[in-house]
């Protein structure tokens, strides 16, 4: 593993996109960062406010028709190589909203998903595991 | 004289500006993140996390947004880093480093300290993003509010030091430090405590830390002026802000508490003082307080630190 690859593995910046989520997964994401027991900052992660700073993108929600274009546009703004993580059951299959009229998901109809984190909402441990896997994928892409 | 120029270049590029200040600023940044994490009972990132982040940003690519002013967009971060490297070379380290008078006096330093804020405004408006424009206006508002307390505190100290020297006002930081090493540090003089408080309250706003990180708020304006930056350009802006924390904290120490012994121990004491100010002055507020609104922050600065600054100036002058 080269020097830069080691550096990259220790500084993944995270960006959150809410694709029509019920907010449950977003609360869990905030928990993952802020609650002492979970703390993703010790992996070098940092939630960033701008899509242009991001390395790993976490998407929650079933992708409703209203936000579809915005989510796709935001996703485009994130520089390559990026890793996309689907957080919660909604972006994976639609979850309880599966056959709803306004649902355009599942997300992998539109975007390549690299890591799936199941759960409704997923536990913080699961999210951290997902992020750790995303870091693996990401460093392979450098 | 070529000798002199080489010395000045060394001061600006290697020690205490340039490389040394960069490394020290990044360590202070890491210490701050670690301290905040510990205050929230988290583990926190390693101390060298800021170095890793900067290296990573240097390994990425800078994207220039469509509709931006490319020249200003790409050169603004370079200007900020250069200004801060020069400013860091002008900060005396008690007992260890005395800045050359050729670098300029305190007036030059005060102008240089405002450069990163101006650069942030330029960068925000050059990026062509509406969030950058909001960041621009917020940065300008808060800058107008916090410059007052800074100037009042500095003038109070300069007048007291000038009185000891038999001048109306002492504008050389090296002289101010020399006076304090003879007469005792100004931090021990109760008449200067209001000025000290005004200076301390100016630090978080100038460094863009919570509760005054309003221009760069992630959740409201997507980091404002930094929104469109990526890769090395963003890395340079982060470096400039790390340098700025050394400059601003170092200036505070030179103004109020330059007590280090002579020689290498002086450098060590100075570094410890910087670390204490970072943890007690910056990290504590960051961990304890949420972000203010821009109007609250401006009102706060125009009320309390400004009042403290005026009181400090009046006390200092009345006591001469």
Interface residues (C-beta under 8 A of the other chain):
Chain A: X4 X7 X8 X10 X11 X34 X36 X39 X41 X42 X44 X46 X47 X48 X49 X50 X52 X53 X79
Chain B: X33 X37 X40 X41 X42 X43 X44 X45 X46 X49 X52 X53 X55 X56 X59 X60 X61 X63 X217 X218 X219 X221 X222 X223 X226 X227 X228 X229 X230 X231 X234
